[in-house]
């Protein structure tokens, strides 16, 4: 298996972990090469943080978390309607910005506030 195939297999395994944790109302999608988005219809930011903490724990414990001598980590940015924006674009932009901050601050982090 080459690097690209291993990376794709890892992303699919991550998607499986994510989907296993979602409620019947939540929706997840892969939106870029290594980026997923989740829409929570029935969770406020506090509940979304609890959910993403479970995801981080599940991914860290998974068999695919270590590959090629490296360690798989996640950076998470959260936004909530109407606190962080009213439109889908506003919410997505805020979550993306927080994801960047999360990644800059370290491994397996969640940023939900400015």
N, C-alpha and C positions, 0 to 999 in steps of 0.2 A: 504494500500500500504506500503510495507516495504522499507527500506533504499536503497537497490539495485535497486528496481523497480522505486523509485523516482529519483534516480540518472540517470538511463537509460532514463526515460521520459524527464528529464531536458536536457540531451545531445541531444536527438532527437529534442526537441524544439529549442535548440541552432542551430542545423543543419538546421532547417527550416528557422531561421532568416538569417543564412549565405547564404543559397541558394536563398532566396528572394532578396538579395543584389547583387548577382553575375551577371556579364554581360554574354552574350552568349558565350564569348571566355574563361571565367574563369572556373576553375575546382576546386572542393573541395572534400576532402575525410577524413573520420575518420581513423586515422592511428594507434592510440593506445587507450587505455581505455578512457581517457579524453582529447585526443589530436586530433586536426584537422590540415590538411595542405591545403593550397590554392595555386594554380598556376595561376598567372596572365600573360596572353600572351601579353596583350596590355597596361600594366601599368609599369611605372618606379617606383622607390622607393617613390617618392613624392606622386604619385597617389595611391600607395598601402597604404601609411600612411593615406591618406584621407579616403580610403575605410575602413580600420580597425578602424579608429575613429568612423565612422558611425556604425560599428558592435558593438563596445563597448557601444555607446549610445542606440542602439536598444536593446541590451541584458539588460542593466541597467534599461530600462523602461518596460521591459517585465514582465508579470505576474509570470513567473517562476524564476525570479531573486532572490526572497527570498523564501527559503524553510527551514523548520526545524529550524527556528530561526536564520539561517545563511544568508550570502549574497554571491551570485554568482559573481565572478569576473573573468577576463581573463588576461592572460599574453601573449603577442605577441612578436615574434621575426621575423624580416624580413631580407631577403637577396635578392640580385639582381645580375643577370648575365649581364655582366662579372665582375662587380665591386667586388663581394664577392666570386666568384668562377666560374669555367667553367662547372664542372660536376654536375649532380643531387646530388651526395653524398656530394660534397663540399658545395653546396648551402643549403642542408638540415642540414648539421652539423653546419654551421654558423647560420642558423635560430634557431636551437635547443639551441645553446649556448646563443644566444641573448634572447631567451624565458626564460631561467634560470635566466639571469641577470634581466630581466623584473620582474619576480616573486619575486626576492630578494629585488628589489627596492620599491615594493608596489603594490597596487591594480590597475587593469585596465590600465596597462602601455603598451607602444609599444617601443621596442628597435630596431633601424634600423642601428645604427652606433656603431663602437667600441670606 
